Amino acid sequence: MKNLTLIDKFLYLINGVLAFMLLLAYLLPFVPPKTFALLSVLSLGVPFLILLNVLFFLFWLVKLKKQLMVSLVVLVIGYFSFGSLYKFSSESGVANSNQLKVMNYNVRLFNLYDWIPDTTVRHKITHLIKEKAPDILSIQEYHPHPEVDLSFFKYKFERLSGNKTKYGQVILSQYPIVNSGSITFPNTSNNAIFADIVIATDTIRVYNVHLQSLKIDTNIKTFQEGDSERLLKRIEKTFEMQQEQAELFLAHKAACPYKIIIAGDFNNTAFSYVYKEIKGELVDTFKEAGNGFGRTYDFQFFPVRIDFILSDPSFEVADFKTLDVKYSDHYPIITTLNLH
């Protein structure tokens, strides 16, 4: 500290605070939101905190100062606990004759209320799905729009709510659905649905999970003008609801006799309690075969990954892609699994 200028000392103080906040955030997956909901808000900022600590590490490295160790130690702890925020390109797995392509997409009601000023959005979504030709498609914020034709899938299970506007979730499949159902989440239109799908001589259960939304406007102006205290209270309440929903889901999942694939919009990051609990021993297909930040939500400030496809450990993840198309406030994700 003796050899630091006054400005450097001030920056080092900020660096220390940010490093401590990141270290604290690493504990959040182990803390149920109902125990300390306000602290859980930090989980949303983990990608941002990581990026800031990387910048501080580079800053001190360029200046050849030992202060770089503060951020370096915290970043190393995070890497071994959660993996890298940025995933470098992975080699595709070896293709075999028993592959399954799974796609997940929150379609935002197929742009029903013209959030995107483009009347062709719903046709573009349909064309994209046809082009990618997934064997199984999981959709959140689905709406049976008359201009959207997904009848090229042979089997479908949907669960809709709403009076004037019907919306909900759907699982579409090219393989037979022999059983299906839903898990009702209390006091919300969000829920989880499942379909038992027969592939060759095996049966696989596919879950479509949509946890409670934070309902945050991603426009920076809204953050500047909004009531931060009210926003924090809403996020706290949402995280508590997500925990309750995850517990209901896990109780249902525990009774499943089949291998499982979970696809959905968790409305929370990979640094959260609900992600850790739902993932359990399953494989995060992005971490296995994805690349880049894996951003799945159109957030202005930093890349956010809140949509996931988790697979049974016995399946080899051959490929994973986040599709860079802006037809919704979410980006579609698609993985190819080798079924053994």
N, C-alpha and C positions, 0 to 999 in steps of 0.2 A: 504493500500500500504506500510505502514511503516514496517510491519512484513514480507514482501516478499523479497526473495533474488533477486539479479540482474537478474538471469535467469527467475525467476517467473514473474518479472516485464515485461521482454521482451515477455514472453509467453502471459501475460495478454494483452499486446498491440496488439499482433497478434489476440488474442481471440476477442478483441473489434472490430478490422477491419472486421473479418469474420462475427461477429454478425451483424454489420452494413450492410454489403453486403447482408446478408440473409434478413434482414428487408427491404432493398431496393428492393430485388427481389420479395418480397410479393406484391409489388405495381404493378408489371409488367402486370398482367392480366387485369389491368384497364387502361393501357397505350398502345394505338395503335402503332404498330411498326413503322409506317410511321412518327409518331411524334418524336420518339427517338429510331431509329433502333439499335444503338450501345448498348444502355442500355438493350434492349431486349435479347441480347446474354446471359445475366445473367440467364435467365429462364432455359437454358440448364444445368446450374451448380447448380440449387437448391438442387437436391438430395445430391450432394457432399458437399454443404455448410451445409446442415442439419446434415449429418454424422459427419463433422468436429466439429460442435457445440455440438453435443452429446458427442463426445470424450472430448472436453474441459470441459463440465459440469461434466463428470465422473472424470476427472483429479482433478478438484477443490473439488469435493465431497470427494474423497479419502483423500485429504489433509485437509479437513474440513475448507475450506476457503470460505468467503462470496462472493468471485469473481465468484462463480458458478451462481450467480443470473443473470449475463449478458446473458449467453447462455440460461439459464432456461426461462427467460422472453421472449426472442425471439422465442424459441421453442414452448412455450405455445401459443403465438400469432399465430404462424403458424398452430398449431394443431387445434385451434378453427376456423381458416380461411379456411384451406385446408384439414384437417384431417391428419392422421399419414402417414408418408412416408412408413412405414411398416404396413401391414394389418394382424392382427392376425386372425387365422382360424375362419370362421363364420359357424354357423349351417346352413345346407341346408334347404331351404324352404320346406313347405309341398307340396308334389306332387299332382297334380290334373289331370283330364282326358283331359285337354285342354292345353298341354304344347307345347312349341316351342323351338327347339334347334338351336342356331345360332352360326356359326363359322366364324372367320375372319383370313385371312392368307396372308401375303405378301410372295409369293413363290420364288421371285428372278428368274423369268423365268425358274423355275424348274431346276436350276443349268445348264442352257444351255451352259455356257462358262466354266464349270468345276471349279468354284471358290472353291468348296469343292471337294477334290480328291476322289470322290466316284461315280462310274458310275450308282449305283443303287438308287441314291437320289430320282429321279422322281418316281420310283416305290414305294419307302418308303413313299413318300408324298401321293400317291394314296391309298396305304394300310392304312395309318393313317386316311385319310378322310373316307374311307369305315368303318373302325373300330369304329370311333366316331359317324358316321351316323348322321350328322347334317341335320335338315330339310331345312335350308337355309345356303348357303356357299357364303361368300364374299371374292374375291381374288384380290389382287393388284399385279402388275408386272406379270400378267398372259401371258402365251405364249401357243398357241395351238400346243403343242409338239405332234408328232405322237405316242410317247410312253406313253402318258398320256391319260387315258380313264376315263372320268368322266360322262359317259353316263348313269350311274345308277341314276343320277338326271333326273327327268322327264321334267324339264323346265329350260331354260337358256336365259340370256340376256348378251351379251358381247359388248364391244366397244374397237376396236383395232386400232392402228396406226403403222407407220413404213413402210418402203419399203421392204428391204430384210428380215428383222426379224419383224414379227408381234407381238405386245405386247400391253397390256392395262389392262382393268379390266373386271371382269365377276361377275354376280350374278347367282347362281344356286339354284334351289328350287325343293322340292318335291310337292309343291302346285302350282296351276295355276298362271302364270304371265299374267295379263289381260292388263297391260299397262307398258311401259318402255320408257326410254329416257336418255339423258345425259346433263350435264351442262359443256359447253366448257370453259376451263380456257385459257386466251390468252398467247401466246408466250411460250408454254410448252406442253409436251405430257401428263402431269398430268391432271386429271379431276375428275368429280364426275358423277356416273350413278345412276339410280334408277329403281326399279321395284315395281309395285303395285301387291300385292299377295293376293289371296282370300283364306282365311282359314275359313272353315265352312261357316257362313253367314257374316263374317266380311272381310273387306279389309284393309291390312296393307301396308304402303309404307316402303320399305327398301332402304336406301341409301348406296352406296359404295363410300367412299371419300378418295382420295389420294392427299394430299396437296404437295406442292413443296418440293423436297428433298434438304437436306443440302449438299449432296454429300461429306460427310466427311469420309476419310479413318480411320477406327478405330484402325489401327496398331499404337502403341505408337511411333515407329521409325519415322513414317510419321510426327507426331506432332513435334518431336524433330528436324527434318531436314527441315520442311516446312517453308513457308513464312507466319508468323503469321498475318502480316498486310493484306496480300491478303486474307487469310482465314477469317479474321474478316469482310472484305468488302463483301465477298461472302455470309457470314451468314446474314449480314445486308440486302443485296438485297433479299435473300431468304425469310426472315421474312416479308419484305414489300410485296413480291409476295403472301405469305401465307395469309396476311391480305386481299389483293384484292380478292383472291380465296374464302376465307371465306365469304366475303361480297356478292359475286355472289351466293354462295351456300345458304346463309341465305335468300336472296331475293326469290330464288326458293322454299325453304322450307316453307316460310311464306304463300305461296299460296296452300300448300298441305291440302286437306280436310280430310286426314286419320291420324290414329295413326302412329307414326314413330319409326323406328329403324335405327340408324346410326352406320355403321361399317366401319372401315377403318384405314389407316395409315396416321396420321396427321403430321408426321415428326416434332413433337414438343411435349413438356411434358404437364402434367396436371397443370403446373404452368404458362402456357402461355396465351396470349391474345386470340389466335385463339381457343384454347380448351374451354376457358370460354364462348366465343361468340357462338360457335357451340353447346356446351352442353346446354346452356340456362337452361330450366326447366326440361330437360331430366335427366335420372338416369344413372350414371356411374356404370355399372354392376360389375366392379372389386371392387369398393368401397363398394358396397352393399353385395357382397358374395364371394369376392376373398380372397386370403391370401398371405403372404410374401411381397416382393417388387413389384411383378407383372411385372417383367422385360419382355419386349417384343422385345428388340433389343440387338444384340450381341455387346455391347460396353465394351471395356476392363477396363475402369476406375471405373465405378460404375453402378448400375442397372438403366436402362432407360426404362420408359414406354411411348411409343409413338403410340401404336396401341390400339384402343378403340372399345367397343361396348356400345352404349348409347341407352337406351330404354325409351318408353313412361312411365310416372309415374303410369299409371293405370295397368301396368304389374308388377307382383311380380317376383323379381329375385330369382329363386330357387337355382341356382348354378352358379359358375364361376370357370374356370380353365385356367391357362397358361400352355401349354403343353411343357415340357422340352425336346424338340427334336431339334437337330441342323441340319436341312435340308435346311436352308436358313440363311440369316443374321437377320431374324426376327423369333420370336417364335409364333406359332398359339395360338389363344385364343378362348374359347368356353363358351357360357352361355346358361342356360336353363331358360326360362321365363314361368310363369303361366299366361295365357291370361284370363282376366276377362271380 
